[in-house]
Amino acid sequence: MNNSALHILLADDDEDDRLFFKEAIDEIKVKTIVTLLNDGVQLMLYLNQPDVVLPNVVFLDLNMPKKGGMQCLKEIRSNSKLKDLSIAIYSTSASEHDIEETFVKGANIYIKKPNDFGELKKILAEVININWQYHTSGLNKENFLLSI
């Protein structure tokens, strides 16, 4: 990547998960700008601002009040301005149904939230260093579920 900061956005209704995520990102030695949002409504309002600088990666929780991650994913993929965003599903769910549905609806990667801080740092470091150009060029289910 170039010297500019990587813009990362997380939409998650759990305050502890947001803080855990931010701390892990801060410990990874990559220059980042992190935006934290509480739910899907805030996410879509943020992304649809006329002058917004779109993030490099959106981490999206599935189970949020007001507007869930699945609905946000559908809206993002159907919006010509947003459809090419890199979307990392970031959820406590390990349900095959959720994994399959987010894959079919166009998410780029699926991450089950780890309980361990070290694991979280390892996963986030891997996601941040993905060459998204190649990761998004063709759907590959083997690469979709990120396991560390």
N, C-alpha and C positions, 0 to 999 in steps of 0.2 A: 504494500500500500504506500501511497505517498505520505508526505509529512503532515497533511491535514488530519484533523481529529475525525475519528469514526463516530458518527452520530447513531446512538442506540436508543431505542424507545421501548419501554416496557409498559404494557397495560395489564394491571393485576389489582384486584380489589383487596388483597390481603396485605396490610401494612407491613407485617413482619417479613413476608416474602419480598416486598419491594426493597426494604432495608437490607436484607440478606443479599439480594441481587446486586444492589448498589455497592455494598462493601466488597463483594467478590470482584466486580468490575474494577473498582478502584485499586485492588491489589494486583490486577493483571497489568503488566508493564506495556500497555498500549494506550496511546493518547485517545481519549474518548470524551464525548459529550453525552450524558445520559439524561433522558427525559422520562419521568415517572408519571403515569396517569392511573387513576383509580378505577376506571371502568370503560366499557366499550363506547358509551355515549361521549365521554371526554376524548377518547381516541379518535373517533370519527370527526368530532368538531375540530380537533387539533389538525388532523390530516387534511381536512377540507378548507382550511384557511387559505385565502387567495395567495398570500405571500410566504407560505410556510416553506422552509427548507426541509425536504423530505429526508427521513432517516435512512441510513444504510441498511439497518436491520430492525424489524419490529418483532419483539418478543410478546406473544399474545397468549394470555391465560384463557382457557375455554369457559370456565364456570365463574361468570361475573354477573352481578345484578344489573338491572336496567337493560343492558345489551350484552349478550354473551360473545365469546370469541368466535364461535361458528358463524354468527350473523355478521360480525365485523369482517371476517375472512371473505364471506360471500360479497359484501359491499365493496371491499377493497378490490377484489378480482374483477368486479363488474364496472369499476370506475376507470376510465381511460387514463386519467392522471396518476392513479395509484396502482394500477394492475401489475406493474413490474417490480413493486416493492418486494424485498426479501422478507419472508414471514417465517419466524421460528415459533411454532406452537410450544408453549411453556406451561405444562399442566401437571396436576397431581394424578390425573387419570392415566391409567395404563390400559384402558379398555380398547380391545381390538376394533370395536365399532368406531370410537372416537379417532383412533389412528387412521383407519381406512377412510372415514368421512373427510378428515382434514386433508389427507393425501389427494383424494378425488377432487376436493374443492380448491386445490392449488397451493396449499402451504408448501414451503420448501424443505422444512425439517421439523421433526417432532422430538421434543425433549421432555422426558418425565422429570419433574422437579426432584432433585436429590435432597435428602435430609442432612447430608454431611457437607459442611462448608468447603472442605478440600475438594470434594467431588464437584461441587458447584463451580468452583474456580477452574477446575480442569475442563469441564464441559463448556463453560463460557469462553475460555481461551481457545478451545477448538472451534467453536462457532464463529468467534471473531476473526479467526485466521483462515476460515474457509474462503476459497476463491469462488465467490458467488457466481461469477460469469460461467464457470463450468458446472456448478452445482444446480443452476437453474436452467441450463440449456436443454435438458431432457429429463422427464420424470423417471426416477429410478427408485423403486420401492426399497431396494436393499440399503440404499444410503439415507432413506427418509427417517427412520427411527434411529436417533443418535444414542448409542450405548457406549459408556466408558467402562 
